[in-house]
Amino acid sequence: MTIFSSLTNRIFLASALLTVVAIGVAVYRVNVAVTAQAENELHRGLDEAGTLLEEYRTTLFEHYAREARLVADLSDVKAAVYEKDPPTVQPIAEKYQQAIGCDLFLVTDPSGRLLAKAGRLRTGYQASATREPIARARQGKETVSLWPYAGGVIQVVTVPSITGPELFGTISVGFSLDEQTAERFKRLTNSEIAFAIDGRVEASTLPPEYHGALSALVGANGVRVVDIDDVQYVALSRALPLQATDDLPGASGPQATALILRSRTDRLRFLTAVHRELAGTAFLAVLAATLVSYAVARTVTRPLGTITATMREMASTGDLTKKIALSPSARWDDEDARLLARTFNTMTDSIARFQREAAQRERLSSLGRLSTVVAHEIRNPLMIIRTALRALKQATGTTPESRAAVTDIDEEVTRLNRIVSEVLDFARPIKFDLESVDVNALCEAAVRAAASEPPIVSVTLDLDRTLPAIITDGERVRLALVNILTNARHAVLAHGNADKGRGVRVLTSRTSTGRIAIEVRDQGVGITPENLGRVFDPYFTTRRTGTGLGLAISRNIIEGLGGTIAVSSHADRGTEVRIELPAPS
């Protein structure tokens, strides 16, 4: 015997294996998803930090550019510059440098000679980078430029101070990209910042010994990964364009670049704890799942053993109706086991019902064959009796009592002949003649046929004139409707509602599924609940003179044409018979 020969072992091993695989896949997918999410967040944060740095730098410089224009147009500045006296200009330059908050404030006379210098930065005025923008400003042109210096670079806007055609001098306002500014941007973006000039890092929030490694990242496209002192960083290079505003042209000069770095090691350190927790959780889950799967396997196989024993007993005894006793025991505490046992009992109930129905069909088949023989044997004497009655009616000298007796006999012969016809119709197979039929006209014809026999019961027609013609056996459907209307008429007469204006109503409509519905509603005596389930049984009737074949024949006709027929009723309130027939789509 192998390990897989037992159902318990197979269920246990399959459940355990499925659990292990599911947990393994889940842990792997969670790890991948969490890592990818962390990486995406890191890259997105890096990009947002770069955008924030650029926007802040642009906004800051636009502010300085506006302030420089305003200061250049002030009368006290123009008056001091006009004197061309550095001691006179210096206090004014310091005052406006502090008011603006810039890192550098320079004032020159019309010839380009330096008159005043203010701010925390000191740069050589004669440097080649400063000459060109000041020269352009002396020509009346505002200029943006970069002035390099030891430890960083200054972004400067230089504007002329003029009144009409007269040039008083130039004003240069700038802010630096150095370590102090990098620290400010670090606090703003929560990232490490480095500034590079012409591809070489000059200022950074990281120690100077790492400037060489950072310089290799200047100008790189996209996000790069770099290892610095056992810490892994992701870095983004952003060029700092010289032109800050559309109306300020740039001058030639060094190229500035900003590096934004974030520690990948610090940001992803929490993943180690997550992976450790996931591994521990997976181990515990596998252990618990193994125990639970074994318990589940046992709960499944124990009830199956009882069902198997019951089936063996059924096979040995031939009793296909034996049921499982659902006693309140631990074996049946599981809801699924109870459902399985109840389903098994339902199956045995169905088998018993099928056996009864098969026996009933066999009895009906035998009864039908017998009825056919009896009907044929009865019909021949009836024809002889009817012929004799015709001779008695034509005889002369008969007494009134004899004539009344002949009339009664003739009526009973007619009734017996009708019963024989119904028995033959029920017993023989139905052959349908299909043709295009107007359902509304069919209902009207059936109402006329059913109303020909007194006493009269009112019938109301509520017909949907938009119904299409259908392909069916119109004469057979009319016969079924006549049988139903006859039953409705008798129900109304038995209830005494015919004299109260309450009768029968016939309706036609189209269902939501596209079929044609015919409803016959009466306000008669109704059908009791115990009799409602037997109305289609052959030879079942509650009328003394009924044959019990009308609704049985009607159901054979409707179902033979692919339709359905249903009866709903309430005692003393009336009955509704609903027929649905197939219709063209």
MARZA-737156 format. One line per 10 residues: number of its first residue (from 1); for each residue x, y, z of C-alpha. Coordinates in Angstrom, 2 decimals, decimal comma, padded with zeros to 5 digits, always signed. Layout:
N
NUM = X/Y/Z; ... .
# end
This chain:
585
1 = +000,00/+000,00/+000,00; +001,47/+003,34/-001,05; +001,11/+006,60/+000,78; -001,29/+007,84/-001,92; -003,67/+004,89/-001,65; -005,54/+006,48/+001,28; -007,99/+009,29/+000,64; -007,01/+010,86/+003,95; -003,35/+010,95/+002,93; -004,13/+012,30/-000,51 .
11 = -006,27/+015,11/+000,89; -003,68/+015,87/+003,55; -000,70/+015,91/+001,17; -002,56/+017,85/-001,50; -003,76/+020,46/+001,02; -000,32/+020,78/+002,61; +001,43/+021,06/-000,78; -001,10/+023,58/-002,01; -000,66/+025,61/+001,16; +003,12/+025,59/+000,91 .
21 = +003,05/+026,61/-002,74; +000,42/+029,29/-002,12; +002,31/+030,74/+000,85; +005,60/+030,60/-001,06; +004,13/+032,38/-004,04; +002,43/+034,90/-001,78; +005,65/+035,64/+000,12; +007,59/+035,99/-003,13; +005,01/+038,28/-004,68; +004,80/+040,38/-001,52 .
31 = +008,59/+040,72/-001,45; +008,70/+041,69/-005,10; +005,78/+044,10/-004,73; +007,14/+045,76/-001,58; +010,63/+046,08/-003,06; +009,29/+047,47/-006,33; +007,04/+049,89/-004,46; +009,95/+051,06/-002,31; +012,15/+051,51/-005,39; +009,40/+053,41/-007,18 .
41 = +008,82/+055,63/-004,16; +012,56/+056,28/-003,92; +012,86/+057,22/-007,59; +009,70/+059,28/-007,50; +010,89/+061,11/-004,39; +014,24/+061,73/-006,05; +012,59/+063,20/-009,12; +010,28/+065,34/-007,00; +013,28/+066,60/-005,00; +015,03/+067,59/-008,24 .
51 = +011,93/+069,40/-009,46; +011,54/+071,16/-006,11; +015,18/+072,27/-006,14; +014,88/+073,65/-009,67; +011,60/+075,42/-008,93; +012,96/+076,92/-005,72; +016,16/+078,10/-007,46; +014,15/+079,63/-010,31; +011,70/+081,34/-007,95; +014,55/+082,65/-005,79 .
61 = +016,45/+084,01/-008,75; +013,38/+085,64/-010,28; +012,90/+087,38/-006,94; +016,47/+088,69/-006,99; +016,06/+089,83/-010,62; +012,98/+091,88/-009,75; +014,68/+093,40/-006,70; +017,75/+094,29/-008,77; +015,61/+096,21/-011,29; +013,82/+098,07/-008,49 .
71 = +017,08/+099,01/-006,73; +018,64/+100,15/-010,02; +015,76/+102,60/-010,53; +015,92/+104,13/-007,03; +016,95/+107,79/-006,95; +019,33/+107,49/-003,97; +021,21/+104,68/-005,72; +021,47/+106,71/-008,93; +022,63/+109,78/-006,99; +025,31/+107,85/-005,10 .
81 = +026,56/+106,13/-008,26; +026,62/+109,44/-010,08; +029,16/+110,72/-007,51; +031,45/+107,76/-008,38; +032,70/+107,79/-004,81; +033,10/+104,29/-003,28; +032,73/+105,44/+000,37; +029,43/+107,07/-000,59; +028,11/+104,05/-002,50; +029,25/+101,33/-000,02 .
91 = +026,71/+102,06/+002,77; +023,87/+102,16/+000,27; +025,00/+098,86/-001,28; +025,15/+097,20/+002,15; +021,69/+098,50/+003,04; +020,04/+097,13/-000,07; +022,00/+093,85/+000,10; +020,60/+093,22/+003,55; +017,10/+094,25/+002,43; +017,18/+091,87/-000,55 .
101 = +018,95/+089,04/+001,33; +021,22/+088,14/-001,57; +024,70/+086,65/-001,26; +026,42/+089,24/-003,49; +025,68/+092,90/-004,30; +028,00/+094,81/-006,69; +027,81/+098,38/-007,95; +029,93/+099,76/-010,82; +030,16/+103,19/-012,48; +029,48/+103,75/-016,23 .
111 = +033,05/+102,78/-017,06; +032,75/+099,45/-015,26; +034,88/+100,46/-012,23; +033,81/+098,75/-009,00; +032,22/+101,21/-006,58; +030,81/+098,90/-003,85; +030,68/+095,22/-002,90; +028,38/+093,70/-000,24; +027,25/+090,24/+000,86; +028,78/+087,15/+002,40 .
121 = +030,72/+086,27/-000,79; +033,96/+087,77/-001,97; +034,82/+087,42/-005,64; +037,44/+089,10/-007,76; +035,89/+091,81/-009,88; +038,53/+091,44/-012,54; +037,73/+087,76/-013,12; +036,95/+087,05/-016,77; +033,49/+085,71/-015,92; +032,43/+089,09/-014,45 .
131 = +033,61/+091,31/-017,25; +031,23/+090,19/-020,01; +027,88/+090,54/-018,14; +028,91/+093,96/-016,71; +029,98/+095,07/-020,18; +026,60/+094,02/-021,60; +024,79/+095,86/-018,78; +026,79/+099,04/-019,58; +025,24/+098,75/-023,03; +021,77/+098,79/-021,42 .
141 = +021,16/+095,01/-021,50; +020,13/+092,94/-018,46; +022,20/+089,74/-018,29; +022,20/+086,44/-016,35; +025,58/+084,81/-015,72; +027,49/+082,37/-013,54; +030,55/+083,62/-011,66; +032,80/+080,83/-010,36; +034,73/+081,17/-007,14; +036,54/+078,90/-004,72 .
151 = +033,97/+076,61/-003,17; +031,07/+077,22/-005,56; +029,48/+079,40/-008,21; +027,32/+082,51/-008,11; +024,27/+082,99/-010,30; +024,09/+086,73/-010,99; +021,69/+089,09/-012,72; +023,30/+092,34/-013,85; +021,05/+095,33/-014,72; +021,86/+098,87/-015,87 .
161 = +020,90/+101,90/-013,79; +019,75/+104,41/-016,36; +017,53/+107,44/-016,71; +016,54/+108,03/-020,30; +019,69/+107,78/-022,41; +022,04/+108,45/-019,46; +023,81/+105,46/-017,84; +024,60/+105,89/-014,13; +026,20/+102,46/-013,64; +025,34/+098,77/-013,11 .
171 = +023,85/+096,72/-010,27; +024,74/+093,02/-009,93; +022,69/+090,84/-007,56; +023,44/+087,11/-007,07; +023,09/+084,09/-004,88; +025,62/+081,31/-004,56; +025,53/+077,57/-005,12; +027,93/+076,51/-002,37; +027,91/+074,27/+000,66; +025,74/+076,65/+002,64 .
181 = +023,14/+076,71/-000,12; +023,43/+072,92/-000,49; +022,61/+072,52/+003,20; +019,56/+074,75/+002,75; +018,36/+072,66/-000,21; +019,05/+069,46/+001,76; +016,64/+070,58/+004,47; +014,10/+071,55/+001,79; +014,26/+068,30/-000,22; +015,37/+065,81/+002,46 .
191 = +018,14/+064,74/+000,09; +021,90/+065,04/-000,22; +022,82/+067,90/-002,62; +025,98/+068,56/-004,63; +026,77/+071,42/-007,03; +029,16/+070,90/-009,92; +030,82/+073,47/-012,17; +031,89/+072,33/-015,64; +031,62/+068,66/-014,56; +033,52/+069,01/-011,28 .
201 = +031,82/+068,97/-007,89; +032,66/+072,15/-005,96; +030,20/+072,01/-003,07; +028,28/+069,18/-001,45; +026,49/+068,14/+001,73; +028,67/+065,03/+001,67; +032,33/+065,12/+002,80; +034,84/+066,54/+000,27; +036,60/+063,18/-000,15; +033,57/+061,93/-002,08 .
211 = +033,59/+064,76/-004,63; +035,56/+062,67/-007,08; +032,99/+059,84/-007,04; +030,17/+062,35/-007,38; +031,82/+064,08/-010,35; +031,43/+060,85/-012,37; +027,63/+061,25/-012,06; +027,47/+064,78/-013,49; +025,46/+064,86/-016,73; +024,28/+061,23/-016,43 .
221 = +020,85/+060,44/-017,83; +018,19/+059,02/-015,52; +018,64/+057,65/-012,04; +022,05/+056,16/-011,26; +023,23/+054,02/-008,34; +026,53/+054,82/-006,61; +028,26/+053,28/-003,57; +029,84/+055,76/-001,18; +031,49/+054,53/+002,01; +029,36/+051,34/+002,30 .
231 = +026,20/+053,31/+001,64; +024,36/+052,91/-001,61; +022,80/+056,05/-003,07; +020,50/+056,71/-005,99; +021,47/+059,92/-007,77; +019,84/+062,24/-010,28; +021,73/+064,84/-012,29; +019,92/+068,10/-013,06; +021,43/+070,82/-015,23; +020,97/+074,33/-013,86 .
241 = +020,17/+076,40/-016,94; +021,73/+079,83/-017,04; +018,62/+081,61/-018,29; +016,13/+082,00/-015,45; +013,53/+084,19/-017,17; +012,43/+084,74/-020,75; +013,37/+088,44/-020,70; +016,88/+087,95/-019,27; +019,37/+086,69/-021,86; +022,28/+084,61/-020,64 .
251 = +025,96/+085,30/-021,02; +028,63/+082,75/-021,74; +030,18/+081,11/-018,69; +030,63/+077,84/-016,80; +027,98/+075,14/-016,81; +026,35/+074,40/-013,42; +024,81/+071,06/-012,46; +023,02/+069,87/-009,34; +023,23/+066,30/-008,05; +020,36/+065,05/-005,86 .
261 = +021,13/+061,89/-003,88; +019,12/+059,73/-001,54; +020,38/+056,82/+000,47; +019,00/+053,61/-000,99; +020,48/+051,66/+001,91; +018,56/+053,67/+004,53; +015,32/+053,78/+002,58; +015,29/+050,02/+001,90; +016,62/+048,94/+005,29; +013,09/+048,27/+006,51 .
271 = +012,76/+045,59/+003,80; +015,15/+043,37/+005,73; +012,80/+043,42/+008,70; +009,84/+042,82/+006,39; +011,55/+039,83/+004,77; +012,41/+038,40/+008,17; +008,84/+038,80/+009,41; +007,48/+037,26/+006,22; +009,79/+034,26/+006,53; +008,72/+033,65/+010,12 .
281 = +005,08/+034,09/+009,28; +005,40/+031,72/+006,31; +006,98/+029,03/+008,50; +004,24/+029,30/+011,13; +001,56/+029,35/+008,42; +002,94/+026,20/+006,79; +003,08/+024,44/+010,16; -000,48/+025,47/+011,03; -001,72/+024,60/+007,55; -000,18/+021,13/+007,79 .
291 = -002,00/+020,42/+011,04; -005,25/+021,91/+009,81; -005,10/+020,04/+006,50; -004,71/+016,74/+008,33; -007,67/+017,57/+010,58; -009,74/+018,60/+007,55; -008,83/+015,36/+005,77; -010,07/+013,39/+008,75; -013,33/+015,34/+008,95; -013,94/+014,59/+005,27 .
301 = -013,17/+010,89/+005,32; -015,09/+010,00/+008,49; -018,51/+011,02/+007,09; -017,55/+009,42/+003,77; -017,05/+006,14/+005,61; -020,60/+006,28/+006,92; -021,98/+007,09/+003,48; -019,94/+004,27/+001,92; -021,28/+001,80/+004,48; -024,84/+002,93/+003,74 .
311 = -024,27/+002,48/+000,01; -022,93/-001,05/+000,59; -026,04/-001,87/+002,56; -028,23/-000,46/-000,24; -026,37/-002,63/-002,76; -026,75/-005,77/-000,66; -030,42/-005,30/+000,28; -031,65/-003,60/-002,91; -033,36/-000,90/-000,80; -032,55/+002,27/-002,74 .
321 = -034,50/+004,48/-000,33; -032,33/+003,95/+002,75; -031,25/+007,20/+004,45; -028,43/+008,31/+006,70; -029,48/+009,18/+010,24; -028,25/+012,72/+010,98; -027,95/+012,31/+014,73; -026,26/+015,13/+016,70; -022,81/+013,52/+016,86; -019,29/+014,83/+016,37 .
331 = -019,16/+013,13/+012,96; -021,82/+015,45/+011,58; -020,75/+018,64/+013,36; -019,14/+019,89/+010,15; -021,65/+021,78/+008,01; -020,22/+020,39/+004,76; -020,50/+016,84/+006,08; -024,11/+017,52/+007,05; -024,72/+018,98/+003,59; -023,23/+015,86/+002,00 .
341 = -025,42/+013,60/+004,13; -028,52/+015,70/+003,44; -027,71/+015,63/-000,28; -027,38/+011,84/-000,12; -030,76/+011,62/+001,63; -032,24/+013,97/-000,99; -030,87/+011,67/-003,69; -032,57/+008,67/-002,09; -035,80/+010,68/-001,87; -035,46/+011,47/-005,59 .
351 = -034,86/+007,81/-006,37; -038,01/+006,90/-004,42; -039,95/+009,61/-006,27; -038,65/+008,43/-009,63; -039,67/+004,90/-008,73; -043,15/+006,09/-007,84; -043,37/+008,19/-011,00; -042,13/+005,29/-013,12; -044,74/+003,04/-011,56; -047,36/+005,74/-012,12 .
361 = -046,31/+006,13/-015,76; -046,48/+002,37/-016,21; -049,94/+002,29/-014,66; -051,05/+005,20/-016,86; -049,60/+003,47/-019,91; -051,45/+000,27/-019,05; -054,57/+002,29/-018,28; -054,26/+004,10/-021,59; -054,02/+000,85/-023,52; -056,94/-000,58/-021,57 .
371 = -058,93/+002,62/-022,03; -058,42/+002,48/-025,76; -059,73/-001,07/-025,91; -062,68/-000,30/-023,63; -063,51/+002,89/-025,52; -063,61/+001,07/-028,83; -065,76/-001,69/-027,34; -068,16/+000,90/-025,84; -068,42/+003,03/-028,96; -069,91/+000,24/-031,13 .
381 = -072,88/-000,44/-028,76; -073,39/+003,31/-028,41; -073,76/+003,65/-032,17; -076,33/+000,81/-032,15; -078,24/+002,45/-029,29; -078,19/+005,82/-031,05; -079,57/+004,18/-034,26; -082,34/+002,47/-032,26; -083,23/+005,75/-030,56; -083,55/+007,45/-033,92 .
391 = -086,09/+004,75/-034,93; -087,98/+005,17/-031,64; -088,16/+008,94/-032,13; -089,71/+008,47/-035,59; -092,26/+005,86/-034,36; -095,85/+006,97/-034,00; -098,19/+006,40/-031,13; -095,51/+006,61/-028,44; -096,57/+008,05/-025,10; -095,08/+011,23/-023,60 .
401 = -093,32/+009,14/-020,99; -091,68/+007,06/-023,73; -090,57/+010,18/-025,62; -089,05/+011,64/-022,39; -087,22/+008,39/-021,75; -085,88/+008,40/-025,33; -084,63/+011,98/-024,87; -082,88/+011,10/-021,62; -081,25/+008,07/-023,16; -080,09/+010,15/-026,14 .
411 = -078,46/+012,74/-023,83; -076,68/+010,04/-021,86; -075,49/+008,39/-025,07; -074,11/+011,76/-026,21; -072,31/+012,21/-022,88; -070,87/+008,71/-023,03; -069,72/+009,29/-026,60; -067,96/+012,50/-025,51; -066,24/+010,61/-022,70; -065,14/+007,93/-025,14 .
421 = -063,74/+010,62/-027,47; -061,79/+012,24/-024,63; -060,39/+008,90/-023,52; -059,23/+008,15/-027,05; -057,71/+011,63/-027,42; -055,76/+011,17/-024,20; -054,59/+007,65/-025,01; -053,41/+008,08/-028,58; -050,21/+010,05/-029,54; -050,86/+013,62/-030,69 .
431 = -049,95/+014,59/-034,24; -049,56/+018,33/-034,67; -050,32/+020,36/-037,81; -048,16/+023,48/-037,50; -049,12/+026,71/-039,22; -049,02/+030,48/-038,65; -051,65/+031,37/-036,06; -053,00/+034,65/-034,65; -053,12/+034,06/-030,88; -055,75/+036,75/-030,27 .
441 = -058,09/+035,28/-032,92; -057,50/+031,85/-031,38; -058,62/+033,13/-027,96; -061,72/+034,77/-029,42; -062,68/+031,52/-031,19; -062,18/+029,50/-027,98; -064,37/+031,95/-026,01; -067,16/+031,66/-028,60; -066,99/+027,85/-028,49; -067,03/+027,67/-024,69 .
451 = -069,89/+030,19/-024,40; -072,25/+028,24/-026,70; -073,55/+026,09/-023,85; -076,01/+027,72/-021,39; -076,13/+029,16/-018,80; -074,10/+032,14/-019,97; -071,05/+033,32/-018,00; -069,51/+036,67/-018,93; -066,02/+036,47/-020,46; -063,80/+039,59/-020,73 .
461 = -061,07/+039,71/-023,36; -057,94/+041,79/-022,62; -055,81/+041,11/-025,69; -052,49/+042,61/-026,74; -053,09/+043,50/-030,39; -049,37/+043,98/-031,05; -048,56/+040,29/-030,64; -046,99/+038,64/-033,69; -048,29/+035,48/-035,31; -046,71/+032,25/-034,04 .
471 = -046,12/+028,84/-035,60; -048,24/+026,27/-033,72; -051,20/+023,90/-034,05; -054,07/+026,36/-033,76; -056,84/+023,77/-033,51; -055,09/+021,89/-030,70; -054,42/+025,10/-028,76; -058,05/+026,15/-029,25; -059,17/+022,76/-027,86; -056,93/+023,24/-024,81 .
481 = -058,34/+026,75/-024,25; -061,91/+025,44/-024,58; -061,19/+022,82/-021,89; -059,73/+025,49/-019,59; -062,58/+027,95/-020,24; -065,13/+025,20/-019,59; -063,55/+024,49/-016,21; -063,52/+028,22/-015,43; -067,18/+028,55/-016,42; -068,17/+025,66/-014,14 .
491 = -066,11/+027,14/-011,26; -067,90/+030,51/-011,58; -071,33/+028,84/-011,74; -070,51/+026,70/-008,70; -069,58/+029,82/-006,74; -072,73/+031,68/-007,73; -070,81/+034,65/-009,14; -072,32/+034,51/-012,61; -075,29/+036,57/-011,47; -073,05/+039,16/-009,80 .
501 = -071,27/+040,27/-012,97; -068,11/+038,38/-011,99; -066,96/+035,90/-014,60; -063,88/+034,92/-016,59; -061,08/+037,07/-017,97; -058,77/+036,11/-020,84; -055,49/+038,04/-021,30; -052,67/+037,84/-023,82; -049,23/+039,42/-023,50; -045,56/+039,00/-024,35 .
511 = -043,21/+037,90/-021,56; -039,80/+039,37/-020,79; -038,22/+036,31/-022,43; -040,12/+036,88/-025,69; -042,72/+034,09/-025,29; -046,48/+034,54/-025,81; -048,54/+034,26/-022,61; -052,25/+033,43/-022,42; -053,93/+033,77/-019,01; -057,41/+032,56/-018,06 .
521 = -058,60/+033,95/-014,74; -061,89/+033,13/-013,09; -063,60/+034,23/-009,89; -064,99/+030,84/-009,07; -064,77/+028,44/-006,15; -061,03/+027,93/-006,55; -059,03/+024,78/-005,82; -058,05/+023,60/-002,37; -054,32/+023,20/-001,64; -054,56/+019,43/-001,33 .
531 = -056,16/+019,16/-004,79; -054,00/+021,78/-006,56; -051,12/+019,37/-007,12; -053,42/+016,76/-008,74; -055,28/+018,92/-011,29; -053,23/+017,53/-014,20; -053,62/+013,89/-013,11; -055,73/+011,86/-015,57; -059,27/+011,08/-014,38; -058,99/+013,42/-011,37 .
541 = -062,06/+015,66/-011,13; -064,18/+017,32/-008,44; -067,26/+017,58/-010,68; -069,83/+014,83/-010,61; -070,16/+014,76/-014,40; -066,50/+015,44/-015,21; -064,10/+012,97/-016,77; -060,88/+014,40/-015,29; -059,19/+014,46/-018,71; -059,62/+018,09/-019,77 .
551 = -056,52/+019,56/-018,09; -054,48/+016,39/-018,70; -055,20/+016,65/-022,45; -054,50/+020,39/-022,37; -051,09/+019,85/-020,74; -050,18/+017,17/-023,30; -051,05/+019,61/-026,09; -049,22/+022,65/-024,66; -046,08/+020,77/-023,65; -046,07/+018,89/-026,97 .
561 = -045,93/+022,30/-028,71; -042,93/+023,37/-026,59; -044,92/+025,52/-024,17; -045,70/+025,47/-020,47; -048,93/+025,48/-018,49; -049,28/+026,33/-014,79; -052,23/+026,65/-012,41; -052,45/+028,87/-009,31; -055,57/+029,06/-007,17; -057,02/+030,15/-003,84 .
571 = -060,12/+028,55/-002,42; -063,22/+030,79/-002,76; -061,18/+033,43/-004,58; -060,64/+031,99/-008,05; -058,13/+030,27/-010,27; -055,55/+031,41/-012,83; -054,25/+029,20/-015,64; -051,18/+030,56/-017,46; -050,01/+029,21/-020,81; -046,73/+030,27/-022,42 .
581 = -046,00/+029,39/-026,05; -042,80/+029,84/-028,07; -042,75/+032,91/-030,31; -040,46/+034,03/-033,14; -037,53/+036,12/-031,92 .
# end
